[in-house]
Amino acid sequence: MMTAYQSFNAASSGGITDYTTFISDVENNQVRQAKFEDNEILVTKADGAKYTTVIPLEDKDLLNDLLKKK
């Protein structure tokens, strides 16, 4: 049941994208919104496109990087 929910949730938000692409989008000011849910980030890009990415445990600088781009 949880797998079905996760698949539906990812599909409704534009699919799953790798974390490296997300960081690149942040660095290039392409992220309008990043909503954190558990270990995932629901991303809305500047052009309105949406995707989900998984937060790796080792990125301790993520929050500071996002705040710099605010």
MMTF fields as JSON, N, C-alpha, C and O atoms, coordinates in Angstrom:
{
  "mmtfVersion": "1.0.0",
  "mmtfProducer": "UNKNOWN",
  "numBonds": 279,
  "numAtoms": 280,
  "numGroups": 70,
  "numChains": 1,
  "numModels": 1,
  "chainsPerModel": [1],
  "groupsPerChain": [70],
  "chainIdList": ["A"],
  "bondAtomList": [4, 2, 8, 6, 12, 10, 16, 14, 20, 18, 24, 22, 28, 26, 32, 30, 36, 34, 40, 38, 44, 42, 48, 46, 52, 50, 56, 54, 60, 58, 64, 62, 68, 66, 72, 70, 76, 74, 80, 78, 84, 82, 88, 86, 92, 90, 96, 94, 100, 98, 104, 102, 108, 106, 112, 110, 116, 114, 120, 118, 124, 122, 128, 126, 132, 130, 136, 134, 140, 138, 144, 142, 148, 146, 152, 150, 156, 154, 160, 158, 164, 162, 168, 166, 172, 170, 176, 174, 180, 178, 184, 182, 188, 186, 192, 190, 196, 194, 200, 198, 204, 202, 208, 206, 212, 210, 216, 214, 220, 218, 224, 222, 228, 226, 232, 230, 236, 234, 240, 238, 244, 242, 248, 246, 252, 250, 256, 254, 260, 258, 264, 262, 268, 266, 272, 270, 276, 274],
  "bondOrderList": [1, 1, 1, 1, 1, 1, 1, 1, 1, 1, 1, 1, 1, 1, 1, 1, 1, 1, 1, 1, 1, 1, 1, 1, 1, 1, 1, 1, 1, 1, 1, 1, 1, 1, 1, 1, 1, 1, 1, 1, 1, 1, 1, 1, 1, 1, 1, 1, 1, 1, 1, 1, 1, 1, 1, 1, 1, 1, 1, 1, 1, 1, 1, 1, 1, 1, 1, 1, 1],
  "groupList": [{"groupName": "MET", "atomNameList": ["N", "CA", "C", "O"], "elementList": ["N", "C", "C", "O"], "formalChargeList": [0, 0, 0, 0], "bondAtomList": [1, 0, 2, 1, 3, 2], "bondOrderList": [1, 1, 2], "singleLetterCode": "M", "chemCompType": "L-PEPTIDE LINKING"}, {"groupName": "THR", "atomNameList": ["N", "CA", "C", "O"], "elementList": ["N", "C", "C", "O"], "formalChargeList": [0, 0, 0, 0], "bondAtomList": [1, 0, 2, 1, 3, 2], "bondOrderList": [1, 1, 2], "singleLetterCode": "T", "chemCompType": "L-PEPTIDE LINKING"}, {"groupName": "ALA", "atomNameList": ["N", "CA", "C", "O"], "elementList": ["N", "C", "C", "O"], "formalChargeList": [0, 0, 0, 0], "bondAtomList": [1, 0, 2, 1, 3, 2], "bondOrderList": [1, 1, 2], "singleLetterCode": "A", "chemCompType": "L-PEPTIDE LINKING"}, {"groupName": "TYR", "atomNameList": ["N", "CA", "C", "O"], "elementList": ["N", "C", "C", "O"], "formalChargeList": [0, 0, 0, 0], "bondAtomList": [1, 0, 2, 1, 3, 2], "bondOrderList": [1, 1, 2], "singleLetterCode": "Y", "chemCompType": "L-PEPTIDE LINKING"}, {"groupName": "GLN", "atomNameList": ["N", "CA", "C", "O"], "elementList": ["N", "C", "C", "O"], "formalChargeList": [0, 0, 0, 0], "bondAtomList": [1, 0, 2, 1, 3, 2], "bondOrderList": [1, 1, 2], "singleLetterCode": "Q", "chemCompType": "L-PEPTIDE LINKING"}, {"groupName": "SER", "atomNameList": ["N", "CA", "C", "O"], "elementList": ["N", "C", "C", "O"], "formalChargeList": [0, 0, 0, 0], "bondAtomList": [1, 0, 2, 1, 3, 2], "bondOrderList": [1, 1, 2], "singleLetterCode": "S", "chemCompType": "L-PEPTIDE LINKING"}, {"groupName": "PHE", "atomNameList": ["N", "CA", "C", "O"], "elementList": ["N", "C", "C", "O"], "formalChargeList": [0, 0, 0, 0], "bondAtomList": [1, 0, 2, 1, 3, 2], "bondOrderList": [1, 1, 2], "singleLetterCode": "F", "chemCompType": "L-PEPTIDE LINKING"}, {"groupName": "ASN", "atomNameList": ["N", "CA", "C", "O"], "elementList": ["N", "C", "C", "O"], "formalChargeList": [0, 0, 0, 0], "bondAtomList": [1, 0, 2, 1, 3, 2], "bondOrderList": [1, 1, 2], "singleLetterCode": "N", "chemCompType": "L-PEPTIDE LINKING"}, {"groupName": "GLY", "atomNameList": ["N", "CA", "C", "O"], "elementList": ["N", "C", "C", "O"], "formalChargeList": [0, 0, 0, 0], "bondAtomList": [1, 0, 2, 1, 3, 2], "bondOrderList": [1, 1, 2], "singleLetterCode": "G", "chemCompType": "PEPTIDE LINKING"}, {"groupName": "ILE", "atomNameList": ["N", "CA", "C", "O"], "elementList": ["N", "C", "C", "O"], "formalChargeList": [0, 0, 0, 0], "bondAtomList": [1, 0, 2, 1, 3, 2], "bondOrderList": [1, 1, 2], "singleLetterCode": "I", "chemCompType": "L-PEPTIDE LINKING"}, {"groupName": "ASP", "atomNameList": ["N", "CA", "C", "O"], "elementList": ["N", "C", "C", "O"], "formalChargeList": [0, 0, 0, 0], "bondAtomList": [1, 0, 2, 1, 3, 2], "bondOrderList": [1, 1, 2], "singleLetterCode": "D", "chemCompType": "L-PEPTIDE LINKING"}, {"groupName": "VAL", "atomNameList": ["N", "CA", "C", "O"], "elementList": ["N", "C", "C", "O"], "formalChargeList": [0, 0, 0, 0], "bondAtomList": [1, 0, 2, 1, 3, 2], "bondOrderList": [1, 1, 2], "singleLetterCode": "V", "chemCompType": "L-PEPTIDE LINKING"}, {"groupName": "GLU", "atomNameList": ["N", "CA", "C", "O"], "elementList": ["N", "C", "C", "O"], "formalChargeList": [0, 0, 0, 0], "bondAtomList": [1, 0, 2, 1, 3, 2], "bondOrderList": [1, 1, 2], "singleLetterCode": "E", "chemCompType": "L-PEPTIDE LINKING"}, {"groupName": "ARG", "atomNameList": ["N", "CA", "C", "O"], "elementList": ["N", "C", "C", "O"], "formalChargeList": [0, 0, 0, 0], "bondAtomList": [1, 0, 2, 1, 3, 2], "bondOrderList": [1, 1, 2], "singleLetterCode": "R", "chemCompType": "L-PEPTIDE LINKING"}, {"groupName": "LYS", "atomNameList": ["N", "CA", "C", "O"], "elementList": ["N", "C", "C", "O"], "formalChargeList": [0, 0, 0, 0], "bondAtomList": [1, 0, 2, 1, 3, 2], "bondOrderList": [1, 1, 2], "singleLetterCode": "K", "chemCompType": "L-PEPTIDE LINKING"}, {"groupName": "LEU", "atomNameList": ["N", "CA", "C", "O"], "elementList": ["N", "C", "C", "O"], "formalChargeList": [0, 0, 0, 0], "bondAtomList": [1, 0, 2, 1, 3, 2], "bondOrderList": [1, 1, 2], "singleLetterCode": "L", "chemCompType": "L-PEPTIDE LINKING"}, {"groupName": "PRO", "atomNameList": ["N", "CA", "C", "O"], "elementList": ["N", "C", "C", "O"], "formalChargeList": [0, 0, 0, 0], "bondAtomList": [1, 0, 2, 1, 3, 2], "bondOrderList": [1, 1, 2], "singleLetterCode": "P", "chemCompType": "L-PEPTIDE LINKING"}],
  "groupTypeList": [0, 0, 1, 2, 3, 4, 5, 6, 7, 2, 2, 5, 5, 8, 8, 9, 1, 10, 3, 1, 1, 6, 9, 5, 10, 11, 12, 7, 7, 4, 11, 13, 4, 2, 14, 6, 12, 10, 7, 12, 9, 15, 11, 1, 14, 2, 10, 8, 2, 14, 3, 1, 1, 11, 9, 16, 15, 12, 10, 14, 10, 15, 15, 7, 10, 15, 15, 14, 14, 14],
  "groupIdList": [1, 2, 3, 4, 5, 6, 7, 8, 9, 10, 11, 12, 13, 14, 15, 16, 17, 18, 19, 20, 21, 22, 23, 24, 25, 26, 27, 28, 29, 30, 31, 32, 33, 34, 35, 36, 37, 38, 39, 40, 41, 42, 43, 44, 45, 46, 47, 48, 49, 50, 51, 52, 53, 54, 55, 56, 57, 58, 59, 60, 61, 62, 63, 64, 65, 66, 67, 68, 69, 70],
  "secStructList": [7, 2, 2, 2, 2, 2, 2, 2, 2, 2, 2, 2, 6, 6, 7, 5, 7, 7, 2, 2, 2, 2, 2, 2, 2, 2, 2, 6, 6, 7, 3, 3, 3, 3, 3, 3, 3, 6, 6, 3, 3, 3, 3, 3, 3, 6, 6, 1, 7, 3, 3, 3, 3, 3, 7, 7, 6, 6, 7, 6, 6, 2, 2, 2, 2, 2, 2, 2, 6, 7],
  "xCoordList": [0.828, 0.0, 0.874, 0.6, 1.914, 2.789, 3.492, 3.662, 3.904, 4.568, 3.636, 4.059, 2.375, 1.405, 1.24, 1.168, 1.179, 1.062, 2.284, 2.159, 3.465, 4.686, 4.764, 5.171, 4.382, 4.405, 3.417, 3.739, 2.221, 1.226, 1.689, 1.553, 2.228, 2.69, 3.798, 3.767, 4.759, 5.858, 5.349, 5.783, 4.442, 3.929, 3.123, 3.202, 2.35, 1.532, 2.372, 1.906, 3.607, 4.46, 5.503, 6.435, 5.372, 6.289, 7.381, 8.242, 7.38, 8.378, 9.509, 9.569, 10.401, 11.546, 12.775, 13.048, 13.509, 14.735, 15.884, 15.698, 17.065, 18.212, 18.594, 18.306, 19.241, 19.606, 20.596, 20.551, 21.483, 22.459, 21.767, 22.192, 20.703, 19.933, 19.283, 19.265, 18.746, 18.143, 19.162, 18.866, 20.358, 21.397, 21.775, 21.982, 21.866, 22.162, 21.066, 21.356, 19.804, 18.684, 18.758, 18.492, 19.115, 19.258, 20.362, 20.169, 21.508, 22.65, 22.363, 22.927, 21.48, 21.136, 19.84, 19.253, 19.391, 18.179, 16.954, 16.14, 16.825, 15.695, 14.624, 13.627, 14.818, 13.862, 13.034, 13.564, 11.732, 10.805, 10.43, 10.345, 10.202, 9.779, 10.368, 10.448, 10.773, 11.245, 10.531, 10.775, 9.654, 8.87, 9.416, 9.455, 9.835, 10.427, 9.344, 8.517, 9.352, 8.449, 9.261, 9.668, 9.492, 10.318, 11.686, 12.424, 12.035, 13.351, 13.28, 14.195, 12.194, 12.015, 11.858, 11.475, 12.159, 11.919, 10.998, 11.308, 9.861, 8.938, 9.314, 9.197, 9.762, 10.353, 9.409, 8.841, 9.245, 8.581, 9.619, 10.195, 9.852, 10.859, 10.286, 9.076, 11.15, 10.754, 9.76, 8.907, 9.861, 8.952, 7.663, 6.844, 7.474, 6.267, 6.368, 5.493, 7.406, 7.6, 7.837, 8.408, 7.393, 7.526, 8.207, 8.066, 8.948, 9.53, 9.833, 9.762, 10.168, 10.532, 11.958, 12.376, 12.703, 14.039, 14.201, 13.492, 15.122, 15.384, 16.601, 17.617, 16.492, 17.578, 18.607, 18.265, 19.855, 20.882, 21.226, 21.17, 21.569, 21.869, 23.102, 23.209, 24.032, 25.305, 25.335, 26.379, 24.249, 24.291, 23.911, 22.768, 24.871, 24.627, 24.503, 24.043, 24.898, 24.864, 23.617, 23.485, 22.704, 21.548, 20.746, 20.474, 20.367, 19.541, 20.237, 19.609, 21.502, 22.242, 22.32, 22.195, 22.528, 22.584, 21.256, 21.235, 20.151, 18.833, 18.577, 18.05, 18.945, 18.721, 19.535, 19.086, 20.704, 21.52, 20.838, 21.048, 20.021, 19.364, 17.999, 17.344, 17.568, 16.242, 16.112, 15.058],
  "yCoordList": [-1.192, 0.0, 1.259, 2.196, 1.293, 2.457, 2.671, 3.813, 1.597, 1.715, 2.356, 3.211, 1.952, 2.542, 4.027, 4.823, 4.416, 5.829, 6.602, 7.69, 6.049, 6.735, 6.893, 7.947, 5.869, 5.955, 6.998, 7.788, 7.013, 7.998, 9.401, 10.32, 9.576, 10.884, 11.407, 12.576, 10.587, 11.01, 11.342, 12.328, 10.541, 10.779, 12.068, 12.799, 12.356, 13.564, 14.825, 15.922, 14.671, 15.847, 15.953, 16.748, 15.177, 15.296, 14.261, 14.312, 13.323, 12.267, 12.514, 13.54, 11.552, 11.633, 12.031, 11.472, 12.998, 13.485, 13.293, 13.362, 13.053, 12.814, 14.086, 15.2, 13.897, 14.988, 15.954, 17.153, 15.452, 16.304, 17.332, 18.486, 16.918, 17.85, 18.916, 20.091, 18.51, 19.473, 20.522, 21.716, 20.09, 21.029, 21.964, 23.157, 21.441, 22.27, 23.308, 24.468, 22.895, 23.834, 24.928, 26.092, 24.574, 25.569, 26.56, 27.771, 26.053, 26.917, 27.85, 28.941, 27.413, 28.219, 29.003, 29.469, 29.15, 29.918, 29.436, 30.243, 28.117, 27.535, 26.967, 26.42, 27.092, 26.533, 27.652, 28.548, 27.587, 28.554, 28.128, 28.963, 26.822, 26.322, 24.933, 24.119, 24.676, 23.355, 23.001, 23.612, 22.019, 21.604, 20.272, 19.28, 20.268, 19.081, 18.206, 18.681, 16.923, 15.927, 14.678, 13.96, 14.427, 13.295, 13.365, 14.326, 12.378, 12.373, 12.786, 12.502, 13.454, 13.905, 15.42, 16.064, 15.968, 17.382, 17.454, 16.909, 18.13, 18.366, 19.715, 20.743, 19.714, 20.885, 21.475, 20.752, 22.804, 23.534, 24.454, 25.299, 24.279, 25.087, 26.448, 26.663, 27.346, 28.699, 28.67, 29.552, 27.659, 27.561, 26.806, 26.578, 26.413, 25.72, 24.203, 23.526, 23.656, 22.202, 21.705, 22.414, 20.48, 19.918, 18.567, 17.826, 18.254, 16.928, 16.68, 17.59, 15.448, 15.03, 14.508, 13.872, 14.776, 14.202, 13.698, 14.139, 12.788, 12.203, 12.89, 13.072, 13.269, 13.96, 12.93, 12.02, 13.066, 12.165, 12.56, 13.739, 11.606, 11.871, 12.736, 13.428, 12.718, 13.397, 14.873, 15.504, 15.46, 16.864, 17.79, 18.233, 18.071, 18.914, 20.389, 21.177, 20.785, 22.189, 22.565, 23.714, 21.626, 21.874, 23.093, 23.967, 23.175, 24.288, 25.625, 26.572, 25.722, 26.971, 27.334, 28.505, 26.335, 26.594, 27.142, 28.054, 26.586, 27.069, 28.487, 29.324, 28.752, 30.084, 31.154, 32.295, 30.817, 31.772, 32.19, 33.304, 31.301, 31.559, 32.207, 32.531, 32.398, 32.957, 34.361, 34.979],
  "zCoordList": [0.0, 0.0, 0.0, -0.75, 0.825, 0.887, -0.442, -0.87, -1.104, -2.4, -3.412, -4.19, -3.411, -4.333, -4.049, -4.985, -2.795, -2.44, -2.897, -3.458, -2.661, -3.048, -4.559, -5.047, -5.304, -6.764, -7.252, -8.14, -6.686, -7.083, -6.728, -7.537, -5.543, -5.094, -6.002, -6.388, -6.346, -7.217, -8.607, -9.204, -9.129, -10.472, -10.531, -11.517, -9.491, -9.507, -9.373, -9.682, -8.912, -8.758, -9.862, -9.742, -10.93, -12.052, -12.083, -12.961, -11.159, -11.182, -10.214, -9.536, -10.167, -9.267, -10.067, -11.129, -9.548, -10.186, -9.208, -7.994, -9.745, -8.872, -8.109, -8.546, -6.975, -6.079, -6.72, -6.445, -7.565, -8.25, -9.137, -9.202, -9.818, -10.649, -9.783, -10.15, -8.625, -7.707, -7.27, -7.295, -6.87, -6.435, -7.578, -7.357, -8.782, -9.953, -10.166, -10.459, -10.021, -10.158, -9.099, -9.398, -7.87, -6.797, -7.146, -7.037, -7.56, -7.886, -9.062, -9.148, -9.969, -11.144, -10.969, -11.946, -9.706, -9.38, -10.149, -10.599, -10.297, -11.012, -10.082, -10.553, -8.767, -7.808, -7.196, -6.539, -7.421, -6.829, -5.415, -4.514, -5.218, -3.909, -3.675, -4.595, -2.45, -2.036, -0.738, 0.302, -0.806, 0.355, 0.87, 0.142, 2.129, 2.732, 3.344, 4.123, 2.989, 3.571, 3.867, 2.954, 5.134, 5.569, 4.901, 5.118, 4.1, 3.452, 1.979, 1.207, 1.596, 0.216, 0.154, 1.131, -1.009, -1.276, -2.479, -3.539, -2.319, -3.42, -4.011, -3.345, -5.25, -5.879, -6.915, -7.733, -6.874, -7.946, -8.546, -7.861, -9.846, -10.527, -10.913, -10.847, -11.309, -11.703, -12.858, -12.961, -13.734, -14.882, -14.558, -15.448, -13.285, -12.862, -12.882, -12.342, -13.488, -13.507, -12.084, -11.255, -11.813, -10.469, -10.529, -11.502, -9.475, -9.318, -7.851, -7.024, -7.544, -6.195, -6.218, -7.186, -5.158, -5.013, -3.586, -2.681, -3.389, -2.071, -1.467, -2.137, -0.2, 0.499, 0.974, 1.728, 0.541, 1.072, 2.512, 2.864, 3.316, 4.725, 4.918, 5.931, 3.98, 4.199, 3.81, 3.976, 3.301, 2.882, 4.037, 4.139, 4.892, 6.068, 5.711, 6.537, 4.509, 4.098, 3.308, 2.886, 3.1, 2.247, 2.681, 1.858, 3.928, 4.389, 4.175, 3.702, 4.506, 4.295, 2.821, 2.465, 1.951, 0.512, -0.003, -0.83, 0.486, 0.061, 0.568, -0.164, 1.809, 2.368, 1.65, 1.547, 1.158, 0.401, -0.896, -1.376, -1.468, -2.751, -2.582, -3.573, -1.363, -1.089, -1.606, -1.458]
}
